[in-house]
Amino acid sequence: MVSRTVFRAALAAVVVLSALTLVAGQQTAGASSADASGVFLDGEGDSVPPANGTTVIATDSSAVLADEGDTPRTKSELVAFNPDGSTLYYNSTYNRYWDVDPSPEGEYTVLYTASMHLDGEECSATTVCTRNVVERANLSTGETERLYSRITPHKHSTRWHDVDRVNETHYAVADIYRDRVFVFDVETGLTTWEWEAQQEFSLESGGEYPRDWTHVNDVEVLDDGRLMVSLRNQDRVVFLDPQTGLQENWTLGAEDDYDTLYEQHNPDYIPENEGGPAVLVADSENNRVVEYQRENGTWNRTWQWQDARMQWVRDADRLPNGHTLISDSNGNRVFEIDRNGEIVWQADVAFPYESERLETGDESSGGESAASLGLPSRTVDDTGGDDKTLLTSAWLTVRSVVPGSLLNGIVYLVPGWMGPIEAGALVALVVVGVGWAVLEWRWSPYRLRLQSPARLRRK
């Protein structure tokens, strides 16, 4: 039998190794997405080829959420990288950055939404509130122009996630706080059109009303004048005619039909002249990117992509060259896959919400549908093969057992620097530490006897 001394030494080794792994992970956190030489690194620490254009990334700092306050684990940022990985632009003014789109006002000009948490007198009826802004920035000069701003009460589920340009004076906003989409006139600041989800959906659907009912997180103005809107908590992408409202027969997804969509983000519309109608969407809680083609009045899934690292993906853009640019929030990366589904460019970035390749147009404009390109689908079962590491296999086992929404919630709450290795080290530290403490108690010649009064006696 193994002596207690040897057993204690083994347990101590596990504890020390786990602790060192956590310390090393924490100390290397917060590094730039590019190394000192300006070369992007992939998840293995190897350099990757330059990107085919300027990449702009908006990050949403993860937090432990509370109604009246939250504690960010990482700071939020709007950052633009040149093709070689050098930084073109950096801004960390706001607590959260959300949608970012190229703007026609200039080659390096973008339109974005962001949120700033406030307290005190600025909040009026509540102790904590949020300033939502729509701004335009020139990435080369740093000049910023505020187009619109409104204060909403509290923080979570009152922060606007998306804005889309209607024309040079009008912009559409996905308003999470009031469960609506509205259009404002930048010259007057007035609302010129709005659609409220209550017009079409029961309050029994989606999330808790009014706290976080629809979580409407995306709006896209289509070339034909319609608006495509993501109702996350209803698991639906809907189409709106500005004159007649909801086009029910165009709806993609249905509540709790998780095989189709599960609390999705940032759908992109691909028009008929690019092989559509099709919708490319980040299927967040299913940890995959999917595309649906409209055929004979129905939506059919024609493509999907995921790998073992993908965790709560929240944006995907089809580029004109047939590649797809993906923002993997809990995977802490932005990466580009080619037509064969292989990763050809990657930047490790803490908690990205959305990314854009400036030279390719707004979101998926100019990109063809997967059906038109003949893109092959890929799932975690298609990746790794015999080369899967023990850690990857263990992670896939966890993902197959734990519901996606629960697992994504857990990953969202842990510190941003903690990846699968650090998470495994933490679990080992807790399990071994508690187990060791129990064994020492059982081996101890003294036991605490629970009686009145308490007595410590020798066995």
QUIKAFEN-V261097 format. One line per field, one symbol per residue. ss: DSSP state (A for helix, B for strand, O for the rest). burial: 1 if it has 24 or more other ideal C-beta (glycine too) atoms within 12 Angstrom, else 0. A space follows every 50 residues. Layout:
BEGIN
ss->???
burial->???
END
This chain:
BEGIN
ss->OOOAAAAAAAAAAAAAAAAAAAAAAAAOOOOOOBOOOOOBBOOOOOBOOO OOOOBBBBBBOOBBOOOOOOBBOOOOOBBBBOOOOOBBBBBOOOOBBBBB BBOOOOOOBBBBBBBBBBBAAAAOOOOBBBBBBBBBBBOOOOOBBBBBBB BBBOOOOOOOOBBBBOOOOBBBBBBOOOOBBBBBBOOOOOBBBBBBAAAO OOOOOOOOOOOOOOOBBBBBBOOOOOBBBBBAAAOBBBBBBOOOBBOAAA OBOOOOOOOOOOOOBBBBBBOAAAOOOBBBBBBAAAOBBBBBBBBOOBBB BBBBBOOOOOOOBBBBBBOOOOOBBBBBOOOOBBBBBOOOOOBBBBBBOO OBBBBBBAAAOOOOOOOOOAAAAOOOOBOAAAOOAAAOOAAAAAAAAAAA AOOAAAAAAAAAAOOOOOOAAAAAAAAAAAAAAAAAAAAAAAAOOBBBBO OOOOBBBBO
burial->00000000001001100100110010001001110000111110000100 10111111111110000001011111111111111111111001111111 11100001111111111100000000011111111111100001001111 11111111111111110001111111111111110100000011111001 10001110000111111111110001111111111111110100111001 11101000011111111111100111111111111111111111000010 11111111111111111111111111111111111110101011111111 11111111111111111111111010110100100000000100110010 00011011001101111111111111111001000100000000000000 000000000
END
